[in-house]
């Protein structure tokens, strides 16, 4: 049995696109990545991201987030 890390982690909303943290969403290692800006609070594999945070995610996951309304319109 393992203990979960209970400390909240969040990305800085003002992070530049070139240093956006990569989310570890389930995807092959050679999948194309996209940088997105979140419109809502989102948890990805136990890590919290605040609205306005820029995150690098696999292209397929970015498409699913756009459809669900989690990506900010720019």
N, C-alpha and C positions, 0 to 999 in steps of 0.2 A: 504494500500500500504506500502510495506517495502522498506527500502533503502539497497542496496547491499554494502558489505564491499569492498571498492576499493583498499585496501592496498594489495600488492602482498605478498604471503606467499610461501616460498620454503623450501624444506627439505635439510638438509646438505648432500652433496654427500659422505662425509666420515663417516656417521653414521654406527656404528656396527650393524650387523644383529639382535642381541638380543634386541636392543632398537629402531628398525625401527618403524616409525609412522604407524598407521593403517589408511588406506584409508576407507572412509565411502561409498564404492560402494554398491549399492542396493543388499543385500543378507540376507538370514535368519540369526538370531543371532547365531545359532549353526552350521553354515557352516564352513568347515575346511579352515584355513588361510594358506597362503604361503608368504614367503619373497622373493621379486624379486628385481633385479637391473635394473633400466630403461636405455635403450639405447638412448632414445629421450626425449625431453621435453614433459610433459603430464599434463593436467589439469583433476583432478578428483573432481567432485562436487564443483567447484570453488576454489580449492586449487592447486597451481602450484608446480610441482616436476621437478627438473632439471635432465639432463642426469647424470647417475651415482648414483642417489638417491636410497636408499633401502627402499622399501615400503611393508607393510603387506597388502595383498588383499585377498579376497575370492578365493579359488582354481579355480572356474569356470571363474572368471574374469582374473586370471593370465593366464589361458589357452588361452582366447581370445586375451590377450595382446601379448602372444608369437606368435600366428598365424599372428597378424598384424605387428609384427616386433618391438614392443616397449620394449621387454625384451632383455637385453644384454646377449650375449653368454659368458659363463665362462669356 
